[in-house]
Amino acid sequence: MAKQAKNVPDEISGRDELASLLADSLNKQFKDFKAAHFLNGQEDTPTDLTEWVSTGSSLLDLAISNRPNGGLPVGRIVELQGMEASGKSLIMAHVLANTQKKGGLAVYIDTENALSEEFLRAIGVDVNNMLYIPLETIEDIFEAVENIIETVRKSSKDRLVSIVVDSVSAATTKIEQEADYDKDGWATAKAIVMSKAMRKITNVIGKQRVLLLCASQLREKMGVMFGDKYTTSGGKALGFHASCRIRLKGIGKLKSGSGKIETIIGVQTEAQVIKNRMGPPFKKAVFDVYFSSGIDDYNSWLGLMKDYGVIKQSGAYYTIVNEDTGEEIRFQSKDWRNMLTGDASLKDYCYKRICDIFVMKYRKQDEINPDEVSVDDGELLD
């Protein structure tokens, strides 16, 4: 019978002896880093996620992280994909601004040469302290990313760094740059380079406080009638190595004025988490995006809570009962933002109810009632 260790948690003291022996042997073999871990909460492991950067949308943050006050996971690779004007660059700007609010360094790698300094300022990015890197090729992009990670590792290990690449789709390769237009053979070069780059970057990024966010342009597959009709350029390496893939889709236009002077001032965007290693996939978040100021987060709260019956609507008026205080509040939509910013108790209550809607609680199989589950034979991706 194994001797019980003293002054250690019961979970550790009852650990399998062979597992402990193997862990010790592996950690002696790999002297430069710890290779074997036990997921008991007593030690740091590569699976730990302790830091998040907000996307600017509370609903999208919850859909990704499956926990309150979450967002994009630091130490991971994230892909943000969508058609043109779906909000990719805008969400990237929010991520950079929120990185700076946490005291981190914002890095913008631009392959499209279409960055607007005025736009970044409007979102809240401190452009004076943002590192801007215009590059053209995939090789140069990931060499720069690797250089940034290595430099951070040596000089400021504890500094949060968010790197956005806008976009991977617009980047070319060195082979493609040198090839003639009428010559074949370079079309697969991008996929080959991306595959190699992802393998290298994935191994080092998880050990640092670095978030890598890559934008991809969606392209429609020709002749596809069923299944996912969209794809991205550069092969499948980015999607495979990304811990999270978010697909954006414009579902409506935000307009101001009427008649001949009607102006489109933004879009209503639907974000679907099509791959997720932090929580359940296929969750959706809908929010309004204004071209002049970014994401209207609070208005998305109003729409969600109305859909789930937390807020009742009667004509132009809405009613919500703060169950924490027992107070019933009647208001119009134009007063919603000021209500939340001026009443911390109401804001906390609303966020708690949104978390109840979005956050999935893990359960045992015997706790699931099959009668409450239905099968939809539609496509997983809209």
Secondary structure by P-SEA (a helix, b strand, c coil): ccccccccccccccccaaaaaaaaaaaaaaccccccccccccccccccccbbbbcccaaaaaaacccccccccccbbbbbbbcccccaaaaaaaaaaaaaaabbbbbbbbccccccaaaaaaaccccccbbbbbbccaaaaaaaaaaaaaaaacccccbbbbbbbccccccccccccccccccccccaaaaaaaaaaaaaaaaccccccbbbbbbbbbbbbccccccccccccccccccccccbbbbbbbcbbbbccccccccccccbbbbbcccccccccbbbbbbbbbcccccaaaaaaaaaaaaaccccccccbbbbbcccccbbbbbcccaaaaaaaacaaaaaaaaaaaaaacbbbbbcccccccccbbbbcccccc
